[in-house]
Amino acid sequence: MRGPVLLRGPKIPARTSDGSLLMEQESVDWLHEDPWRVLRIQAEFIEGFGALAEVGPAISVFGSARVPRESPEWEAAVHIGGEIARAGCAVITGGGPGIMEAANKGAWDAGGTSVGLGIELPREQGMNPWVNIGINFRYFFARKMMFVKYSRGFIVAPGGFGTMDELFEALTLVQTNKIAGFPIILLGREYWGGLLDWLRGTMTSKAMISPGDTSLMSVVDDPDEAVALALGEAR
Ligand SMILES: C/C(=C\CNc1ncnc2c1ncn2[C@@H]1O[C@H](COP(=O)(O)O)[C@@H](O)[C@H]1O)CO
């Protein structure tokens, strides 16, 4: 046996795990092997659970990392972050620039809890300055779970692939009843219209989703309505 794994015949290693542990280290390559990565992954969950356990009710705000400061989308996200904080909820974002920093700024300026769940990226941006609880993740999947576990709902502003990933993960979790009573609010009818038409048309008519599935999200133009809907249906 190697731990819980049964090895027989030629698969039996020359050295036992104990033996390897006690040997003088020749190489640190083993640190980069998948079984050891599990410990890092575990550590991300432990750090995340520890840091967020007492964050209280929260709403996650997603959207493009690329919208410029002071653009209408950025200002709307500042307003949304402020309103969520004034309602006594924490704001959770990806901790980056664009919509993320805007929502964090709104929460920060309102004296609220402003959480950033950052991600290690090749071109490091660093956590935006309006985060007052920040956690940096190596792995997208660990980080994505935190958004869902610690939020009562999602507000999704216009964005690119990252935003789509976050939106469709939440939709899948609601569709498959992994989470219930979880409002998903899309901000910006014009931006989201084309996607919704395709979901209602092509995807529904080809029976890839059920007719009711597109009702798992709401689409609004008014930031205050987005906040009210996100806060209104607590899990
Ligand atoms: C690409 C740029 C900065 C990248 N920095 C990010 N920091 C934290 N989180 C990010 C970052 N980029 C994407 N995300 C996540 O995806 C969503 C936005 O992605 P999109 O493709 O821009 O829609 C966002 O909600 C984050 O969770 C600067 O140019």
The ligand as an SDF file (V2000), in Angstrom:
LIG
                    3D

 29 31  0  0  0  0  0  0  0  0999 V2000
   -7.6990   41.9330  -17.1790 C   0  0  0  0  0  0  0  0  0  0  0  0
   -7.4460   42.9390  -16.0990 C   0  0  0  0  0  0  0  0  0  0  0  0
   -7.3670   42.6340  -14.8030 C   0  0  0  0  0  0  0  0  0  0  0  0
   -7.5520   41.2550  -14.2840 C   0  0  0  0  0  0  0  0  0  0  0  0
   -7.7860   41.2830  -12.8710 N   0  0  0  0  0  0  0  0  0  0  0  0
   -8.7460   40.5960  -12.2450 C   0  0  0  0  0  0  0  0  0  0  0  0
   -8.7150   40.5670  -10.9050 N   0  0  0  0  0  0  0  0  0  0  0  0
   -9.6630   39.8960  -10.2330 C   0  0  0  0  0  0  0  0  0  0  0  0
  -10.6880   39.2410  -10.8250 N   0  0  0  0  0  0  0  0  0  0  0  0
  -10.7390   39.2430  -12.1540 C   0  0  0  0  0  0  0  0  0  0  0  0
   -9.7800   39.9050  -12.9320 C   0  0  0  0  0  0  0  0  0  0  0  0
  -10.0870   39.7160  -14.2260 N   0  0  0  0  0  0  0  0  0  0  0  0
  -11.2110   38.9800  -14.2560 C   0  0  0  0  0  0  0  0  0  0  0  0
  -11.6250   38.6960  -13.0210 N   0  0  0  0  0  0  0  0  0  0  0  0
  -12.8560   37.9390  -12.6390 C   0  0  0  0  0  0  0  0  0  0  0  0
  -13.7070   37.7980  -13.7690 O   0  0  0  0  0  0  0  0  0  0  0  0
  -14.6930   38.8300  -13.7700 C   0  0  0  0  0  0  0  0  0  0  0  0
  -14.3650   39.8920  -14.7920 C   0  0  0  0  0  0  0  0  0  0  0  0
  -13.8510   39.3080  -15.9490 O   0  0  0  0  0  0  0  0  0  0  0  0
  -14.1840   39.9510  -17.3700 P   0  0  0  0  0  0  0  0  0  0  0  0
  -13.6040   38.9790  -18.3410 O   0  0  0  0  0  0  0  0  0  0  0  0
  -13.5310   41.2940  -17.4100 O   0  0  0  0  0  0  0  0  0  0  0  0
  -15.6640   40.0130  -17.4450 O   0  0  0  0  0  0  0  0  0  0  0  0
  -14.6940   39.4900  -12.4210 C   0  0  0  0  0  0  0  0  0  0  0  0
  -16.0000   39.4670  -11.8250 O   0  0  0  0  0  0  0  0  0  0  0  0
  -13.6550   38.7180  -11.6140 C   0  0  0  0  0  0  0  0  0  0  0  0
  -14.1990   37.8870  -10.6460 O   0  0  0  0  0  0  0  0  0  0  0  0
   -7.3150   44.3700  -16.4680 C   0  0  0  0  0  0  0  0  0  0  0  0
   -7.4450   44.6280  -17.8080 O   0  0  0  0  0  0  0  0  0  0  0  0
  1  2  1  0
  2  3  2  0
  2 28  1  0
  3  4  1  0
  4  5  1  0
  5  6  1  0
  6  7  1  0
  6 11  2  0
  7  8  2  0
  8  9  1  0
  9 10  2  0
 10 11  1  0
 10 14  1  0
 11 12  1  0
 12 13  2  0
 13 14  1  0
 14 15  1  0
 15 16  1  0
 15 26  1  0
 16 17  1  0
 17 18  1  0
 17 24  1  0
 18 19  1  0
 19 20  1  0
 20 21  2  0
 20 22  1  0
 20 23  1  0
 24 25  1  0
 24 26  1  0
 26 27  1  0
 28 29  1  0
M  END
$$$$
